């Protein structure tokens, strides 16, 4: 039997359809976007914590450090949600929840920076 006509051997034709993935929510583009979102969220939380600590040391007040600590715990929650999605504890259809947590973490970082330097 000719191996080119066998069902086990795939041919790479010009009109061949795109590769199929296990789930439409797990394409490489979406995976890169989620990794970028998590990295941006955690990085912005760390920068905000540093700025809060700097402002707290200048003003000699712990008030400025507390929003940074709260933000770090919120970023840790984002990492836990990503882990739960990857281990299928949360269904794959709930990617929207991870987007919501990530964008709200970034928004909270920006608001915390604004609050730290205007109060």
C-alpha positions in Angstrom: 0.0 0.0 0.0 1.2 3.4 -0.9 2.1 5.5 2.2 0.9 8.7 0.5 -2.6 7.3 0.3 -2.6 6.0 3.8 -4.9 7.8 6.4 -2.1 7.9 8.9 0.2 10.0 6.8 -1.0 13.6 6.2 -0.2 15.5 3.1 0.6 19.2 3.0 -1.5 20.4 0.1 -1.9 24.1 -0.8 -5.6 24.0 -0.1 -5.3 22.1 3.2 -7.4 23.5 6.1 -5.8 25.2 9.1 -4.7 22.9 11.9 -7.3 22.0 14.4 -6.9 22.7 18.1 -8.5 21.0 21.0 -10.5 24.0 21.8 -11.1 27.3 20.1 -10.2 29.2 23.3 -6.7 27.7 23.3 -5.2 28.9 20.1 -1.5 30.1 20.1 -2.6 33.8 19.7 -5.0 33.7 22.6 -2.3 31.9 24.7 0.2 34.6 24.0 -2.3 37.3 24.8 -3.1 35.6 28.1 0.6 35.3 29.0 1.1 39.0 28.1 -1.9 40.0 30.2 -0.6 38.1 33.2 3.0 39.5 32.8 1.6 43.0 32.4 -0.6 42.7 35.4 2.1 41.3 37.7 4.7 43.7 36.5 2.5 46.7 36.9 1.6 45.5 40.4 5.2 45.2 41.4 6.0 48.7 40.0 3.0 50.1 41.9 4.2 48.4 45.1 7.6 50.0 44.6 6.1 53.4 44.1 3.8 53.0 47.1 6.8 52.0 49.2 8.7 55.0 48.0 5.9 57.4 48.7 5.3 55.8 52.1 9.0 56.3 53.1 8.9 59.9 52.0 5.7 60.7 53.9 6.6 58.4 56.9 3.2 56.8 56.7 2.1 53.2 56.3 -1.0 54.4 54.5 0.8 54.4 51.2 2.1 50.9 51.5 -1.3 49.2 52.2 -2.8 49.8 48.7 0.4 48.3 47.2 0.1 45.2 49.4 -3.6 44.8 48.4 -2.6 45.1 44.8 0.0 42.4 45.1 -2.5 40.0 46.6 -4.9 40.9 43.7 -2.1 40.0 41.2 -1.6 36.7 43.0 -5.3 36.0 42.6 -4.8 36.5 38.8 -2.0 34.0 38.8 -4.1 31.5 40.7 -7.0 31.9 38.2 -4.6 31.2 35.3 -3.4 28.1 37.1 -7.0 26.9 37.7 -7.8 27.5 34.0 -4.7 25.5 32.9 -5.6 22.6 35.2 -9.2 22.7 34.0 -10.6 23.4 37.5 -12.4 26.3 35.8 -14.0 25.3 32.5 -12.3 26.6 29.3 -15.4 28.6 28.4 -14.6 31.0 31.4 -11.6 32.8 29.8 -13.7 35.9 30.2 -13.2 35.7 34.0 -9.4 35.8 33.5 -9.6 38.8 31.2 -11.8 40.5 33.8 -9.4 39.8 36.6 -6.4 40.9 34.5 -7.9 44.2 33.3 -9.2 45.1 36.7 -5.8 44.4 38.2 -4.2 46.8 35.6 -6.9 49.4 36.3 -6.4 49.1 40.0 -2.7 49.6 39.5 -3.2 52.8 37.6 -5.7 54.1 40.1 -3.4 53.2 43.0 -0.5 55.1 41.4 -2.7 58.2 40.8 -4.0 58.0 44.4 -0.6 57.6 45.9 0.9 60.7 44.3 -2.2 63.0 44.6 -3.3 62.4 48.2 
